């Protein structure tokens, strides 16, 4: 694509207010630290020559540790073992973190450069529930900013009436069995799906650290 294929964005959108531009900092200040102490969830964005990746990260309040005004760190806990984020960081250290705060109409964003670390002292610092992570990601901050919560209200994200009825969509077990059956050219096994769902329901609540 060339520039002529894109709309002239500056003609469509107003320039950000000066106070918005000045609120983008290259370091943490007290307000950011206050929010990080309460943060329990963020989405992590990474990329490489092979493509982009976004993955959810969660933990108890303050699970993202402030190392100093210019660095934060968080543990990598077991998920699906694709470890795409860390593989991406081996090629491209650019990283984005988008924090959501349940019940609040605000986001916080950190953009920077991430490195995977296995320093024993750092891993000890990031331990949770008596478990020590195998690796940690340390982020050198390039930008930190707050983002308005209009998207939260457009989605009705924190409203109880917006919660989705579990029975209205296929379950994880049903989807896995259906995809594997399609790959084999065979019909899906409902009993296998139920067993996978039971395993998933237990693992997603109790097997959090290994």
Buried (B, 14 or more C-beta within 10 A) or exposed (E): EEEEEEEEEEEEEEEEEEEEEEEBBEEBEEEBEEBBEEBBBBBBBBBBEEEEBEBEBEBEEEBBBBBEBBBBBBBBBBEEEEBBBBBBBEEBBBBBBBBBBEEEEEBBBBBBBBBBBEEEEBBEBBEBEEEEBEBBBBBBBBEBBBEEBEEBEEEEBBEEEEEEEEEEEEBBBBBBBBEEBEEEEEEBBEEBBBEBBEEBEEEEEEEBBE
